[in-house]
Amino acid sequence: MNPDELIAAEELCEKYKVEYTFIRSLSESGLLEVVIMEQREYVPSDKMGEFEKMRRLHYDLDINMEGLEAIQHLLNQIKKLQKKNRILKNRLNLYE
């Protein structure tokens, strides 16, 4: 991965005023991809939207890590169902 596409975890902690343990917990639970290079942890820049969403849910709405995991699971299910719905609508349009 290109180092220009990575953001240091320490920078995220400073910028968003979150604890380092929050980023580590997100990584351990599989909610956020973390890349380790030269003994430092980085978050890919294309995953920043997910990080910001989880940060808001956790800090603004006071949702714990288990709740974040449940929310992410449900959101993934919704995306799958929406994709399946779109495919079925397209197939139905062929017969109209």
N, C-alpha and C positions, 0 to 999 in steps of 0.2 A: 504494500500500500504506500502511496506517495505521502511523505511526511508533511507536505503542504495541505493535505486533506485531513490532518489530525489536529485535535485540540487537546492540550495537556489537561489532565484532570485537576491539577492544582489551579490552573487558570479558571476553570469552570467553578471551582469552589470559591475563589475570590470574586469573580464576576457576579455569580448568582447567590452568593452568601449561603452556601450549603456546606454541610459537613462532608468530609472525605468519605466517611463511613456510608453516607447515603449513596454515593456513586458506586462504592464497592458492593453494597447490598443490591443495587439494581443489576450490577454485573453478575453477581452470584446467583440471583434468581432468574437470570436470562432475559431481563427486561431491557437491558442496554448492552450493546456490544462495546467492549473495551479492548483495545489493542495494547500490548506491552512491547515496548521497544527500548533497549538500553536501560532496563530496570525502571522505566517510567511508564505510567499508564496514560493512555490517550483515548479520546472518544472521536470516532470518525465524524467529520463535519456533516455528512448526510444523515447522521443519527441525532442531530441536535433537536429536531422537532420532537422526537420521542422523549429525549431528556427533558425538554422544557415542559412537555405535557405531564410527565411523571412528577416533576418538581412542583408544578402547580397543584396537582392532585394531592401530593403529600403535604406540602407546607401550607397551601391556602385552604384546603378542605380537610386537612388533618386525617388523611387516609393512610393506614399502616401498609407495610409491605405486602401482607397477605391480600389486603384489599386491592392493591395495585395489580397484583398477579391476577386476581379474579376479573378485574376490569379489563385488563389486556386480553385475557382469554375470551371474554365476551365480545370485545371489539373485533378480535380475529374471526370469531364465528360469524359476526354480522357481515364482515367483508366477504367471507366465503359464500354466505347466503345471497348477498347482493350480486356477486359474480355469477352464481348459479342462476339467479333470477334473470339476469341480463342475457345469459346464454339461452334460457328457455324462451324469453321474449323474442329473441332473434330467430329461433327455430319456428316459433308460432307465426312470425311475420312472413316466413317462406310459404306458408300454407294459406295465407289470406289473399 
